[in-house]
Each structure stands twice: as C-alpha cells, then as structure tokens.
Amino acid sequence: LTDETTWRLRLLLNDVTSSKGAKLDGKLFVIEGSFIEEEGYEPPQGTFVANERRSSSGEDLSESDTTILKVKSSRWKLSEDPDDPKDGLWIWGLFKEPLYPFMLLQIETEKLTLPSGIDEEADSIPPLKLFAQINHARKEDVGVELQAA
C-alpha cells in the first residue's frame, strides 16, 4: 500500500437514487488511485488519493466519463475484525509483522452528472459516503492483496 502502486476500485452501486428519483441498480463505477500511508500510526492507516485520468492531449477524462467517481475525501485503516473485538492480534506484533486481516475504507464522492438527452434536464448522483470492509492479506511473493468486499 504505497503511492507507487495504482489500484482500480470497481464499485457496484445498488439502491442508489439519483437527484431526479431514478433508481441506479447494478451501475458500475471506477476509481483509480493510490493508498497513501501516514507514517507513525499503528495499525497502518492513511488516505486514498484518486488519479486524474487524462487523454493523450491532456484533457481530463474524468469530466466526460460518467463511470468515474471523483473522490472528495477518504480514509483507510488496516484492522482486526471490527465486529469481533477481543484481545486480538496485537500480540503477534511482538514477534512479527501484525496480520490485520481487514482494511476499513471510507470514501466520500463528489456529485456526478449523468448523461442525458439533448432536450432533457441533466440528472445526477448526489455526493455519496461509501464504506467497505475489505479482506487484506500480505503475501511474500506478491505483496498486498485486497479481495472483493
């Protein structure tokens, strides 16, 4: 989880209502960016910084691509199971790197204008506050692995 690696987060939104009242079920959105760790915290935590997607001519593609959610703010934290608090895995940290089997991720998005016809008033998705508990594993041969939430 460093700024050297770009991650593609695919978010399948269900039961989200647009500003005009339309249901958006099964709509897939993408956010690409990097997890930036803030040094000095245990457990590891930080922010997710979205990358700007640009065309070869330098145009910002996120302005015209309605499948790209823009990140307003974000936080992530590696964690034990938040639904099962107990003495936990911290004792393993005395002997080796702690396991932290979960990443808790919170992302706040900006308003997203949806495509509309020529004579139609534009519809939009209001700003969203998204939460996820993602399986996290650190493997020697491949590094960090995040699994579908």
Sequence and secondary structure as in RCSB ss.txt:
>XXXX:A:sequence
LTDETTWRLRLLLNDVTSSKGAKLDGKLFVIEGSFIEEEGYEPPQGTFVANERRSSSGEDLSESDTTILKVKSSR
WKLSEDPDDPKDGLWIWGLFKEPLYPFMLLQIETEKLTLPSGIDEEADSIPPLKLFAQINHARKEDVGVELQAA
>XXXX:A:secstr
  TTS EEEEEEE SEE TTS EE SEEEEEEEEEEE TT SS EEEEEE   B TT  BGGGT TTB  EEEEE
EEEES TTS SSTTGGGGGTS     EEEEEEEE  EE    TTS   EE   EEEEEEEEEEETTTEEEE   
